[in-house]
Amino acid sequence: MRSADQGLVEIVRDFVDAYRLMTEVLDLYRKEELTFAHLQELIGDDAGSVLFRLKERCHAQFRDAPAEPELEMHRDALFDLAVGSLFHEAMKFRENFYQKEIYGPRVRALRSRSGDDARPLFEEFEKILAVVSHRLDEGLNEAQVLLDQTLQQLRILIARHRDNGFVARYLVENSSLAEQIFDVGFDDLLIEVYGSAAEGYRVAGVSYLVSGYYEAAIDALNVARERGGDGDKLGPPSAFAQGMAAYLSRDYAKSIAYLTSWADASNGDSSGLRRLAHDVVASVGELTHAAKDESIGPAIASLIERLACDSQGAAIP
């Protein structure tokens, strides 16, 4: 089932795509190189267009969300409103452009083959097309301003949901694109959102860890450490990720050593990972016993005993 955290990263991803496409569309229009085909991916009345998807995701994420403090609801609602306004402004631009690029040539082609009796009608068509051109220029300016303002609301939204690991992972995985869209160095963006670059990488690393992407977790947590992150906060998740990665690569001695280090630092009860650690250590015990390798047997037995009870002393069922 899609979670609220996953829903938010889909919104961030779609907005980044929409921002990139809309910037390209506006630039092509200014250069008089825009075609209607360029608009299809950006704006339409179904899920084939990124702005439509973005609008629908925002409605589902924020209008149907559980009640929150008024200020927090206001911030989410404001972003939803900005996206909705951007969608409708882009739709107006699309329809006006369609009239100019599709209807305009047809009108002129028909006029060249029509008699005097149709002249009043074609004069009205020309008036409409002249107004459309003016509206396109106005719409371009309005869309650009609204796009930039909505981007600022996105910055606030991401900072408000800074604990969302999916968003942190998306930013880390798309750092060059994030720099381009937000027009700031990536570490500076992380400082703006998370308070420090190290914290941004830590949030991403813990999210990778919980999702089972251990190598990615190790990489992100190492970067967090390089950026000056708190070793006490980074030590336990890093040790767990190292232990799980070693288990998957069948380096069982290293796995037990790292998981023991994790248990020492976290009391074996961190981020809901204790049960998984217990099962992995038990599996290592069975595998090494079957291989008649008892060199780490005492370490396995000790760790199994520590992990068999939670912080209240209740045994794992």
C-alpha positions as CSV (number, residue, x, y, z in Angstrom):
1,M,0.0,0.0,0.0
2,R,1.3,3.5,-0.9
3,S,2.2,5.4,2.2
4,A,2.0,9.2,2.8
5,D,5.8,9.3,2.8
6,Q,5.9,7.6,-0.7
7,G,3.1,10.0,-1.8
8,L,5.2,13.0,-0.9
9,V,8.3,11.8,-2.9
10,E,6.1,11.2,-5.9
11,I,4.9,14.9,-5.6
12,V,8.5,16.1,-5.4
13,R,9.5,14.0,-8.4
14,D,6.6,15.1,-10.5
15,F,7.1,18.8,-9.6
16,V,10.8,18.6,-10.6
17,D,9.8,17.0,-13.9
18,A,7.1,19.6,-14.4
19,Y,9.4,22.5,-13.6
20,R,12.0,21.2,-16.1
21,L,9.5,20.7,-18.8
22,M,7.7,23.9,-18.3
23,T,10.9,25.9,-18.3
24,E,11.8,24.2,-21.6
25,V,8.3,25.0,-23.0
26,L,8.5,28.7,-22.1
27,D,12.0,29.0,-23.5
28,L,11.0,27.4,-26.8
29,Y,8.0,29.8,-27.0
30,R,10.3,32.8,-26.5
31,K,12.5,31.5,-29.3
32,E,9.4,30.9,-31.5
33,E,10.3,27.2,-31.7
34,L,7.5,25.8,-29.7
35,T,5.2,23.2,-31.3
36,F,2.0,21.7,-29.8
37,A,3.7,18.3,-29.5
38,H,6.1,19.9,-27.0
39,L,3.1,20.6,-24.7
40,Q,1.7,17.1,-24.6
41,E,4.0,15.7,-22.0
42,L,3.6,18.7,-19.8
43,I,-0.1,19.5,-19.7
44,G,-3.3,17.7,-20.6
45,D,-6.5,16.5,-19.0
46,D,-5.3,12.9,-18.1
47,A,-2.4,11.1,-16.3
48,G,-0.3,11.2,-19.5
49,S,0.7,14.7,-18.6
50,V,3.0,15.5,-15.6
51,L,1.1,18.5,-14.4
52,F,-2.2,16.6,-14.3
53,R,-0.5,13.8,-12.3
54,L,1.0,16.4,-9.9
55,K,-2.3,18.2,-9.4
56,E,-4.1,14.9,-8.6
57,R,-1.4,13.7,-6.3
58,C,-1.5,16.9,-4.3
59,H,-5.2,16.7,-4.0
60,A,-5.0,13.2,-2.7
61,Q,-2.1,13.9,-0.4
62,F,-3.2,17.1,1.2
63,R,-7.0,17.4,0.9
64,D,-7.6,14.0,2.3
65,A,-4.9,14.1,4.9
66,P,-5.7,13.6,8.7
67,A,-6.3,16.8,10.7
68,E,-3.1,18.6,11.7
69,P,-2.3,21.9,13.5
70,E,-3.7,24.9,11.5
71,L,-0.4,26.3,10.5
72,E,0.9,23.0,9.1
73,M,-2.4,22.5,7.2
74,H,-2.1,26.0,5.8
75,R,1.4,25.3,4.4
76,D,0.3,22.1,2.7
77,A,-2.9,23.6,1.5
78,L,-1.0,26.6,0.1
79,F,1.3,24.3,-2.0
80,D,-1.8,22.4,-3.2
81,L,-3.4,25.6,-4.2
82,A,-0.3,26.8,-6.0
83,V,0.0,23.6,-8.0
84,G,-3.7,23.8,-8.9
85,S,-3.3,27.4,-10.1
86,L,-0.2,26.4,-12.1
87,F,-2.1,23.6,-13.8
88,H,-5.0,25.8,-14.8
89,E,-2.6,28.6,-16.0
90,A,-0.7,26.0,-18.1
91,M,-4.0,24.7,-19.5
92,K,-5.0,28.2,-20.6
93,F,-1.6,28.6,-22.3
94,R,-2.1,25.2,-24.0
95,E,-5.5,26.1,-25.4
96,N,-4.4,29.6,-26.6
97,F,-1.4,28.1,-28.2
98,Y,-3.6,25.4,-29.9
99,Q,-5.8,28.2,-31.3
100,K,-2.8,30.1,-32.7
101,E,-0.9,27.1,-34.1
102,I,-3.7,24.9,-35.3
103,Y,-6.7,27.0,-35.9
104,G,-4.8,30.0,-37.2
105,P,-3.3,28.3,-40.3
106,R,-6.6,26.6,-41.0
107,V,-8.5,29.9,-40.9
108,R,-6.1,31.5,-43.3
109,A,-6.1,28.5,-45.7
110,L,-9.9,28.6,-45.8
111,R,-10.0,32.3,-46.2
112,S,-7.9,32.2,-49.3
113,R,-10.5,29.9,-50.9
114,S,-13.7,31.6,-49.7
115,G,-15.8,34.3,-51.2
116,D,-16.8,37.7,-50.1
117,D,-19.9,36.4,-48.3
118,A,-17.6,34.8,-45.6
119,R,-15.5,37.9,-45.1
120,P,-17.2,39.1,-41.9
121,L,-16.7,35.7,-40.3
122,F,-13.0,35.6,-41.1
123,E,-12.6,39.1,-39.8
124,E,-14.0,37.8,-36.5
125,F,-11.6,34.9,-36.6
126,E,-8.7,37.3,-37.1
127,K,-9.8,39.4,-34.1
128,I,-9.9,36.3,-32.0
129,L,-6.5,35.2,-33.1
130,A,-5.0,38.6,-32.4
131,V,-6.4,38.4,-28.8
132,V,-5.0,34.9,-28.5
133,S,-1.5,36.1,-29.3
134,H,-1.8,38.8,-26.6
135,R,-3.1,36.3,-24.1
136,L,-0.2,33.9,-24.9
137,D,2.4,36.6,-24.0
138,E,0.5,37.5,-20.8
139,G,0.1,33.8,-20.0
140,L,3.8,33.2,-20.4
141,N,4.7,35.9,-17.9
142,E,2.1,34.7,-15.4
143,A,3.1,31.1,-15.7
144,Q,6.8,31.9,-15.1
145,V,6.0,33.9,-12.0
146,L,3.7,31.2,-10.7
147,L,6.2,28.5,-11.4
148,D,8.9,30.2,-9.5
149,Q,6.6,30.9,-6.5
150,T,5.4,27.3,-6.5
151,L,9.0,26.2,-6.4
152,Q,9.5,28.3,-3.2
153,Q,6.5,26.6,-1.7
154,L,8.1,23.3,-2.5
155,R,11.2,24.2,-0.6
156,I,9.1,25.0,2.4
157,L,7.1,21.7,2.0
158,I,10.3,19.6,1.8
159,A,11.7,21.3,4.9
160,R,8.5,20.7,6.8
161,H,8.7,17.0,6.0
162,R,12.4,16.8,6.5
163,D,12.1,13.4,8.3
164,N,10.8,11.8,5.1
165,G,13.5,9.5,4.1
166,F,12.1,8.8,0.6
167,V,12.5,12.5,-0.2
168,A,16.0,12.6,1.2
169,R,16.9,9.6,-1.0
170,Y,15.4,11.2,-4.1
171,L,17.4,14.4,-3.5
172,V,20.6,12.4,-3.0
173,E,20.0,10.3,-6.1
174,N,19.2,13.3,-8.2
175,S,21.7,15.9,-6.7
176,S,22.7,17.4,-10.0
177,L,19.0,17.9,-11.1
178,A,18.2,19.3,-7.6
179,E,21.0,21.8,-8.0
180,Q,19.6,22.8,-11.4
181,I,16.0,23.2,-10.3
182,F,16.6,24.9,-6.9
183,D,19.5,26.9,-8.3
184,V,21.8,26.3,-5.3
185,G,24.7,24.0,-4.5
186,F,23.5,20.6,-3.2
187,D,25.1,20.8,0.2
188,D,23.6,24.3,0.6
189,L,20.2,22.8,-0.3
190,L,20.6,20.1,2.4
191,I,21.6,22.8,4.9
192,E,18.4,24.7,4.0
193,V,16.2,21.7,4.4
194,Y,17.9,19.6,7.1
195,G,20.0,22.0,9.0
196,S,23.2,20.4,7.7
197,A,24.4,18.4,4.8
198,A,25.4,15.6,7.1
199,E,21.8,15.3,8.5
200,G,20.4,15.1,4.9
201,Y,22.6,12.2,4.1
202,R,21.9,10.6,7.5
203,V,18.1,10.7,6.9
204,A,18.6,9.2,3.4
205,G,21.0,6.5,4.8
206,V,18.6,5.4,7.5
207,S,15.8,5.2,5.0
208,Y,17.9,3.0,2.7
209,L,18.7,0.8,5.7
210,V,15.1,0.3,6.7
211,S,14.2,-0.5,3.1
212,G,17.0,-3.1,2.9
213,Y,19.3,-1.2,0.5
214,Y,22.4,-1.8,2.7
215,E,25.2,-0.8,0.3
216,A,23.3,2.5,-0.5
217,A,22.9,3.0,3.3
218,I,26.6,2.5,3.9
219,D,27.5,5.0,1.1
220,A,25.0,7.7,2.4
221,L,26.1,7.3,6.0
222,N,29.8,7.5,5.0
223,V,29.1,10.8,3.3
224,A,27.2,12.0,6.3
225,R,30.3,11.2,8.4
226,E,32.5,13.0,5.9
227,R,30.3,16.0,6.2
228,G,30.9,16.2,9.9
229,G,27.9,14.2,11.1
230,D,27.5,13.1,14.7
231,G,29.3,9.7,15.1
232,D,27.0,8.6,18.0
233,K,24.0,9.0,15.7
234,L,25.7,7.5,12.6
235,G,27.5,4.6,14.3
236,P,24.5,2.3,15.0
237,P,22.9,2.4,11.6
238,S,26.2,2.2,9.8
239,A,27.2,-0.9,11.9
240,F,23.8,-2.5,11.1
241,A,24.2,-1.9,7.4
242,Q,27.7,-3.2,7.4
243,G,26.6,-6.3,9.3
244,M,23.7,-7.0,6.8
245,A,25.9,-6.4,3.8
246,A,28.5,-8.8,5.2
247,Y,25.8,-11.4,5.8
248,L,24.6,-11.1,2.2
249,S,28.2,-11.5,0.9
250,R,28.6,-14.6,3.2
251,D,31.3,-13.0,5.3
252,Y,29.7,-14.3,8.5
253,A,32.5,-13.4,10.9
254,K,32.4,-9.8,9.8
255,S,28.6,-9.8,9.9
256,I,28.5,-11.0,13.6
257,A,31.2,-8.4,14.5
258,Y,29.3,-5.5,13.0
259,L,25.9,-6.6,14.4
260,T,27.5,-7.0,17.9
261,S,28.9,-3.4,17.5
262,W,25.4,-2.3,16.5
263,A,23.8,-4.1,19.5
264,D,26.4,-2.5,21.8
265,A,25.6,1.0,20.5
266,S,21.8,0.7,20.2
267,N,20.9,-1.9,23.0
268,G,19.7,-4.1,20.1
269,D,16.5,-2.2,19.7
270,S,16.9,0.5,17.0
271,S,14.4,1.4,14.3
272,G,12.5,-1.9,14.5
273,L,15.6,-3.8,13.3
274,R,16.1,-6.0,16.3
275,R,14.0,-8.9,15.0
276,L,15.7,-8.9,11.7
277,A,19.1,-8.9,13.4
278,H,18.0,-11.8,15.6
279,D,16.9,-13.9,12.5
280,V,20.1,-13.1,10.6
281,V,22.3,-14.1,13.6
282,A,20.3,-17.3,14.0
283,S,20.7,-18.1,10.3
284,V,24.5,-17.5,10.6
285,G,24.5,-19.9,13.5
286,E,22.8,-22.6,11.5
287,L,25.0,-22.1,8.4
288,T,28.3,-22.1,10.4
289,H,27.2,-25.2,12.4
290,A,26.3,-27.0,9.2
291,A,29.7,-26.1,7.8
292,K,31.3,-27.4,11.1
293,D,32.8,-24.0,11.7
294,E,32.5,-23.1,15.3
295,S,35.1,-20.3,15.4
296,I,32.4,-17.7,15.9
297,G,30.0,-19.9,17.8
298,P,30.4,-18.2,21.2
299,A,29.9,-14.7,19.7
300,I,26.8,-16.0,17.9
301,A,25.4,-17.5,21.1
302,S,26.1,-14.3,23.1
303,L,24.4,-12.1,20.5
304,I,21.4,-14.4,20.1
305,E,20.8,-14.2,23.8
306,R,21.0,-10.4,23.8
307,L,18.7,-10.1,20.9
308,A,16.1,-12.6,22.1
309,C,14.6,-10.1,24.5
310,D,13.4,-6.6,23.8
311,S,14.0,-3.6,26.0
312,Q,11.2,-4.7,28.4
313,G,12.7,-8.2,28.7
314,A,10.0,-9.9,26.7
315,A,11.2,-12.8,24.5
316,I,10.8,-12.7,20.7
317,P,7.8,-14.9,19.9
